[in-house]
Amino acid sequence: MDFESILEKCAVIGIDVFFLSLFYKLYKEKSNCLKDLKNAEHFELNSELLKNLQSKGGCVPYAVITGKVKAISRPLFSEHFDLLRGVIREKMTNEHKIRWVPSLHIWSSTDNNIKRQVANVPFCLCSKGSLFQRKICVEINDPFSAEELVLSEIFDDFKKYDESFGEAVLGLLSREHVVGIREVENMLLEDTSLTAIGKLTLDNETMKMGVPDGNRTYFLSPLSYDSLVKKISSLEQFYKGLTILMCAVSAILFAYFFKKGYVELRRRIIHARDLRRCQEARKLRRETDSSSDSETAPKCVVCLENPVEILVLECGHACLCLNCSEHVYTYCPICRSAVHRLIPVFMP
């Protein structure tokens, strides 16, 4: 087994182990996250929330609440629609290009972000309430640390860029053309229903939701609790299936390489044993044969000097001397068939 073959096998096993570790890590993360979600305490945004939180010492390590988004201070307004108000605003300007890919011989489209602005104001989740009922609010801390936070796309405009003749020639030489500019505005709008899952605390009569302790995941999702659990469960099953698949691939690869290595080791052992027999037969023949007989004997097809001493199996060609057989053990030099064994032969 040569060095390149060993290196190739190590590379294949290494890639397989890498993906197995990756999928297993993702599976464990989703499994632990799902377990934490199922053990999280549920609270309603009502007048009893403050009392329940005080009874628990002012802190719940992992809690679930659902409410409507409301800005604590002055909300953010959309730059394109005056009536839209929100608490998080993201503006992006992307340059859309096409580039020539020599390896594929095609033009490929790419987006290059040339400007991105993110603004936010403090906000909370409030209960629906009524005209004569005080709204119960929970302030949201570190929203950008949360998972599943989705901003609504409220504006998307693409402006085609008209190249001049000089820019077109330069683009042909550089194999890159600017197609247009795309402007996108995303916002987390007020009155959006969010499910917040994290650490619920009480600070001077102000209830706050923030990043939980440990490895628990912080969620701010437009999905309901049940929908979020279903989504995480689906991801867990998906990564579990990939992990099992990679385990099966690993087992097949190890079995295949082990069998191949065993066959190669067994072939080498048999080859070494046959060489010892050949050496013994060669010594015995030199003691019994005369010099005239050795001159008339058939010559090795490789060195064309020594007499034929080795028979190649399974093809049956007697064509090698003992010295050359030590270097020719893969293919027969006459018919190029695979060499299974080399045994001594006595020519008449």
C-alpha positions in Angstrom: 0.0 0.0 0.0 1.7 3.2 -1.2 1.8 6.6 0.6 -0.7 8.2 -1.8 -3.3 5.5 -1.1 -2.9 5.8 2.6 -3.2 9.6 2.4 -6.3 9.3 0.2 -8.0 7.0 2.7 -7.1 9.3 5.6 -8.6 12.2 3.8 -11.8 10.3 3.1 -12.1 9.2 6.7 -11.2 12.7 8.0 -14.0 14.3 5.9 -16.5 11.8 7.0 -15.6 12.2 10.7 -15.8 16.0 10.3 -19.3 15.9 8.9 -20.3 13.3 11.5 -19.0 15.6 14.3 -20.7 18.6 12.8 -24.1 17.0 12.4 -23.9 15.4 15.9 -23.1 18.8 17.4 -26.1 20.4 15.6 -28.3 17.5 16.7 -27.2 17.8 20.4 -27.8 21.6 20.3 -31.3 21.2 18.9 -32.0 18.4 21.3 -30.9 20.4 24.3 -32.8 23.5 23.0 -36.0 21.4 22.6 -35.6 20.0 26.1 -35.2 23.5 27.5 -38.2 24.8 25.6 -40.4 22.0 27.0 -39.2 22.8 30.5 -39.7 26.5 30.2 -42.4 28.2 32.4 -45.3 29.9 30.7 -46.7 33.2 31.8 -49.6 35.3 30.6 -49.3 39.1 30.3 -51.9 40.0 32.8 -52.2 41.6 36.2 -51.1 38.4 37.9 -47.7 38.3 36.2 -46.0 40.8 38.6 -47.3 38.8 41.7 -46.1 35.5 40.2 -42.7 36.9 39.5 -42.4 38.4 43.0 -43.4 35.0 44.5 -40.5 33.4 42.6 -37.9 35.8 44.0 -38.0 38.2 41.1 -36.3 35.9 38.6 -37.4 33.0 36.4 -34.4 31.4 34.6 -36.4 30.4 31.5 -39.8 31.8 30.8 -42.2 32.1 27.9 -44.4 35.1 27.2 -46.3 36.4 24.2 -47.3 39.9 23.5 -47.5 42.8 21.1 -44.4 45.0 20.2 -44.6 48.5 21.6 -41.8 51.2 21.6 -40.9 52.5 25.1 -39.7 55.8 23.7 -40.4 57.5 20.3 -40.7 54.8 17.6 -38.8 54.6 14.4 -40.6 55.6 11.2 -40.1 54.1 7.7 -38.4 56.3 5.2 -40.8 55.3 2.5 -44.1 54.9 4.3 -45.0 57.6 6.8 -47.6 55.5 8.6 -45.4 52.5 9.4 -43.8 52.6 12.8 -41.4 50.2 14.3 -38.7 49.5 16.9 -35.9 48.1 14.7 -35.1 49.4 11.2 -32.6 47.9 8.8 -31.7 49.6 5.5 -29.5 47.9 3.0 -28.1 48.9 -0.4 -26.8 46.1 -2.5 -25.0 46.3 -5.8 -26.1 43.5 -8.2 -23.4 42.3 -10.6 -22.8 39.5 -13.0 -19.3 37.9 -13.3 -17.9 35.5 -15.8 -16.9 32.1 -14.2 -14.1 30.6 -16.4 -14.3 27.2 -14.8 -18.0 26.8 -15.6 -18.1 29.1 -18.7 -21.2 30.9 -17.5 -22.1 34.4 -16.2 -23.0 34.2 -12.4 -24.9 36.8 -10.5 -23.6 38.2 -7.2 -24.8 40.8 -4.7 -22.3 43.1 -3.0 -23.6 44.9 0.1 -22.3 48.5 -0.1 -24.3 50.0 2.7 -26.1 48.7 5.7 -27.7 50.7 8.5 -29.4 49.3 11.6 -31.3 51.5 14.1 -33.4 50.4 17.1 -35.2 51.9 20.1 -36.0 50.2 23.4 -39.3 48.3 23.2 -41.4 45.9 25.2 -44.1 43.3 24.8 -47.5 44.4 26.0 -50.8 42.6 26.6 -53.8 43.4 24.5 -55.6 45.1 27.4 -58.8 47.1 27.0 -59.9 50.7 27.1 -60.2 50.7 30.9 -57.6 48.1 31.7 -53.9 48.9 32.3 -51.6 47.2 29.8 -49.0 44.8 31.3 -45.6 45.2 29.6 -42.3 43.3 29.7 -39.2 45.2 28.5 -37.0 43.3 26.0 -33.2 43.5 26.5 -30.6 42.6 23.9 -32.9 41.8 21.0 -30.0 41.3 18.6 -28.8 38.4 20.7 -32.0 36.5 20.2 -32.7 33.7 17.7 -35.6 33.6 15.2 -35.9 37.4 15.2 -37.4 38.2 11.8 -37.8 41.7 10.3 -40.6 42.4 7.9 -39.6 43.6 4.4 -41.5 46.8 3.8 -39.6 48.2 0.8 -37.7 46.6 -2.0 -36.7 48.6 -5.1 -34.3 47.7 -7.9 -32.9 50.4 -10.1 -31.2 49.2 -13.3 -27.8 50.7 -13.9 -27.2 51.9 -17.5 -23.5 51.4 -18.4 -21.7 53.8 -20.6 -19.8 52.6 -23.6 -16.5 52.9 -21.7 -17.9 51.0 -18.7 -19.2 48.3 -21.0 -15.7 47.8 -22.6 -14.1 47.8 -19.2 -16.6 45.3 -18.0 -15.8 43.0 -20.9 -12.1 43.2 -20.1 -12.6 42.6 -16.3 -15.5 40.1 -17.0 -17.7 42.0 -14.5 -20.8 44.1 -15.2 -22.9 46.2 -12.8 -26.6 45.3 -13.4 -28.3 47.6 -10.9 -28.7 48.8 -7.3 -31.2 47.3 -4.9 -32.5 49.1 -1.9 -34.2 47.2 0.9 -35.8 48.3 4.1 -36.8 45.9 6.8 -38.5 46.7 10.1 -39.8 45.1 13.3 -43.2 46.9 13.3 -45.2 47.9 16.3 -48.2 45.6 17.2 -46.3 42.7 15.8 -47.0 39.6 17.9 -43.8 38.1 19.3 -43.0 35.0 21.5 -40.1 35.8 23.9 -38.3 33.0 25.6 -35.5 33.9 28.0 -34.7 35.0 31.5 -37.5 36.9 33.1 -36.5 39.3 35.9 -37.9 42.0 38.1 -36.0 45.3 38.4 -37.6 48.0 40.5 -41.1 47.0 39.5 -40.0 46.8 35.9 -40.3 43.3 34.3 -37.5 42.5 31.8 -36.8 39.7 29.4 -33.2 39.0 28.5 -30.5 36.5 27.6 -30.8 33.4 29.8 -28.0 31.9 31.8 -26.0 28.9 30.7 -26.4 27.4 27.3 -30.1 28.1 26.9 -31.2 29.8 23.7 -32.8 33.3 23.7 -35.8 33.5 21.4 -37.8 36.4 19.9 -39.9 34.8 17.3 -43.1 35.7 15.4 -44.1 32.1 15.7 -46.2 30.8 18.5 -44.7 28.6 21.2 -46.2 25.4 19.7 -45.0 26.3 16.2 -41.5 27.1 17.5 -41.3 23.8 19.4 -42.4 22.0 16.2 -39.8 23.8 14.1 -37.0 22.9 16.6 -38.2 19.3 16.8 -38.2 19.0 13.0 -34.6 20.4 12.9 -33.6 17.9 15.6 -35.0 15.0 13.7 -33.3 16.2 10.5 -29.9 16.5 12.1 -30.5 13.2 13.9 -31.1 11.5 10.5 -28.0 13.0 9.1 -26.0 11.8 12.1 -27.3 8.3 11.7 -26.5 8.4 8.0 -23.0 9.6 8.6 -22.5 6.9 11.2 -23.6 4.3 8.6 -21.2 5.8 6.1 -18.4 5.7 8.6 -19.1 2.1 9.5 -19.1 1.1 5.8 -15.9 3.0 5.1 -14.1 1.5 8.1 -15.3 -2.0 7.1 -14.2 -1.5 3.5 -10.8 -0.2 4.4 -10.3 -2.8 7.1 -11.2 -5.6 4.6 -8.9 -4.1 2.0 -6.1 -3.7 4.5 -6.6 -7.3 5.7 -6.5 -8.6 2.1 -3.4 -6.6 1.4 -1.6 -7.8 4.6 -2.6 -11.4 3.8 -1.3 -11.0 0.3 2.0 -9.7 1.6 2.4 -12.5 4.1 1.8 -15.1 1.3 4.1 -13.3 -1.0 6.9 -13.3 1.7 6.3 -17.0 2.3 6.5 -17.8 -1.4 9.7 -15.7 -1.7 11.3 -17.8 1.0 10.3 -21.0 -0.8 11.7 -19.5 -4.0 15.1 -18.8 -2.3 15.2 -22.3 -1.0 14.4 -23.7 -4.4 16.9 -21.5 -6.1 19.7 -22.6 -3.7 18.8 -26.2 -4.2 18.8 -25.9 -8.0 22.1 -24.1 -8.1 23.6 -27.0 -6.2 22.2 -29.6 -8.6 22.1 -27.9 -12.0 25.1 -27.7 -14.2 26.4 -24.4 -15.8 25.4 -25.6 -19.3 21.8 -26.2 -18.2 21.6 -22.7 -16.8 22.8 -21.2 -20.0 20.1 -22.9 -22.1 17.3 -22.3 -19.6 14.7 -19.6 -20.5 15.6 -16.1 -19.3 13.6 -13.7 -17.1 11.5 -11.3 -19.3 12.5 -8.4 -17.1 16.3 -8.5 -16.6 16.9 -10.9 -19.6 19.9 -12.3 -17.7 18.8 -14.7 -14.9 17.0 -18.0 -15.6 13.3 -18.2 -15.0 12.6 -19.2 -11.4 9.1 -17.9 -10.6 5.6 -18.8 -11.8 2.9 -16.1 -11.7 -0.5 -17.1 -10.6 -3.4 -17.0 -11.7 -2.3 -16.4 -15.2 0.4 -19.2 -15.2 3.3 -17.4 -16.9 6.7 -18.6 -15.9 8.6 -15.5 -16.7 10.5 -14.1 -13.7 13.7 -14.6 -11.8 13.8 -14.4 -8.0 15.5 -10.9 -8.0 12.9 -9.4 -10.4 9.9 -11.0 -8.5 10.8 -8.9 -5.5 9.8 -5.8 -7.5 7.1 -7.2 -9.7 4.2 -8.2 -7.4 1.1 -6.3 -8.8 0.8 -7.2 -12.5 2.2 -9.9 -14.7 4.8 -8.4 -17.0 3.5 -10.5 -19.9 -0.3 -10.3 -19.8 -0.8 -7.5 -17.2 -3.2 -9.6 -15.1 -3.3 -9.3 -11.4 -0.7 -11.2 -9.4 -2.2 -13.4 -6.7 0.8 -15.6 -5.9 4.4 -16.1 -6.9 5.6 -19.7 -6.6 9.0 -21.4 -7.5 9.1 -23.3 -10.8 11.6 -25.8 -12.1 12.2 -25.5 -15.9 13.1 -28.7 -17.7 
